[in-house]
Amino acid sequence: MHTRHAWKGAAAALALMACTGYSPALAQPAAQGAPAETARPQIDGLADFIDGVMAQQIASHEIAGATISVVHDNALLLSAGYGYADIEAGHRVVPETTLFRPGSVSKLFTWTALMQQVEGGQVDLDADVNTYIDFEIPPFEGQPVRVRDLMTHSPGMSDVSGISVASVDELTPYGSWIRQHIPQRLWAPGTEIAYSNYGVALAGYIVERVSDQPFADYTEDHVFTPLGMTSTTFREPLPAHLQSRMAAGYELEDGRLVAQPFELFSNIMPAGSGTSTAHDMARFIQALLNGGELDGTRILEPDSVALLMQDSLRNAPGLPGMAHGFYVVQESGPRLVGHGGNTGDFHSNLILAPEAGFGFFVSVTGGDESSAGRTDLTNAIIGRVFPQTPAPREPRAEDEALPVGDYRMNRRDYSRPPREEYDIEVTEAGENAIRIRFLEDVTYWERIGPMTYEKVTGARAGGPFDRVQFHSGQDGLVLSFSYQPYMAYHRVAD
């Protein structure tokens, strides 16, 4: 079941009054095979296509409700709601008003706020973060963390635990929480990407300190209100006037989708405590695609928006890496950047094709499978709008060994023993293929170049086609996925 409003064509008027710490599986490789006509999105019939994909996802991926908005040529191309905001009450998702939790997509608001301070001369991206805060982040072998390192998820820190709590009484103001939970420094900043919720919370605290304004107030005054995003907030619990519009988060229990309590992430507020609607997210997308301006109101200069989307670091030499705050989803045909977010109950993605004037936001809630449904929907839209073909397969050279072995994620809490979900196993699947096992999930990959493999995707047409590359690190072989440019996996010594 869904509600949908579609605007066909670039001339359609847009009149909107309303708008974790997790890592999604969302990106895809650069320049694989032959892309369709560069930067010409194939949007004819897209609304019906998305309807069909969502019908399949609801039937097969435990989705209770979903919301989506698509922007093209500075207009809202379509918005849609699917399923229920409240199953028990029979309230369906309405894209204009139903609130979802974008999770780590909220980080894009934080980077926007930070760049406003850079524009105003209050923050220098190459300065030591200690310049702007009232406690100290210790250096690593004399090397301080720069503000820029926060934007590229390369502060060289351990991940942190305890970012979510069960009740409002257990929340700690995020400025106090990050002071009390400074992560272990592990490697030199600016050298290796390992997703850092702490780093983004620290960036938000810098905004708060230099602006002399609480972070939630600052983003409302300088990002949301100027863009007409009247349904968007970082506040937890939600303000009273928004509470009745909040979609319930769902999980599958004993075969039934059961509503869950409102999740609380204010311990790291700037990293993931946002709440918004598909319509508000469309307004944010429009501003970004229009160089920081919407309806005559400017929140960023074009150069600042361009920096957010420009390449910075990459872990693997042949795969996409980080932009500045955004992930690089695809390097060409056209270039795509984006960000994803997972809370316990909500799973979201925001994808932009700046040179094509195209972008979309999607968020879903449901059982464990709904996260995969979000990713499948994202990939289906990318493959439909910017179709590609698989890369040619290449046989392995005689002197190139298969990179079999166990690999461990670099993004984890190093103060705790490694858990099973940190590790993957690579085994041989033929002379020119490998098998990758993560928990109970097994995928197959075929060689397309030196130490580089493409995922076998079966019947899916148009891509995207994920890749994995094995490359040298300081301590041996490292594995990187194209869809996870924000972290890497190091081979575990025998």
LINWO-V838041 format. One record per run of one state. SS is the DSSP state (@ for helix, = for strand, . for the rest). FROM is the first residue (numbers start at 0). TO is the last residue. If there is no record, write none. Layout:
ss;from;to
SS;FROM;TO
SS;FROM;TO
This chain:
ss;from;to
.;0;0
=;1;5
.;6;44
@;45;59
.;60;61
=;62;71
.;72;73
=;74;85
.;86;89
=;90;91
.;92;97
=;98;99
.;100;101
@;102;118
.;119;126
=;127;127
@;128;130
.;131;138
=;139;139
.;140;141
=;142;142
.;143;144
=;145;145
@;146;150
.;151;155
=;156;156
.;157;163
=;164;164
.;165;166
@;167;169
.;170;172
@;173;179
.;180;183
=;184;184
.;185;195
@;196;210
.;211;213
@;214;223
.;224;231
=;232;232
.;233;238
@;239;242
.;243;244
=;245;245
.;246;247
=;248;252
.;253;254
=;255;259
.;260;262
=;263;263
.;264;264
@;265;270
.;271;273
=;274;275
.;276;276
@;277;288
.;289;291
=;292;293
.;294;295
=;296;297
.;298;300
@;301;308
.;309;320
=;321;321
.;322;325
=;326;329
.;330;334
=;335;341
.;342;344
=;345;352
@;353;355
.;356;356
=;357;365
.;366;367
@;368;384
.;385;403
=;404;408
.;409;418
@;419;421
=;422;427
.;428;431
=;432;437
.;438;439
=;440;448
.;449;450
=;451;454
.;455;465
=;466;472
.;473;474
=;475;480
.;481;487
=;488;490
.;491;493
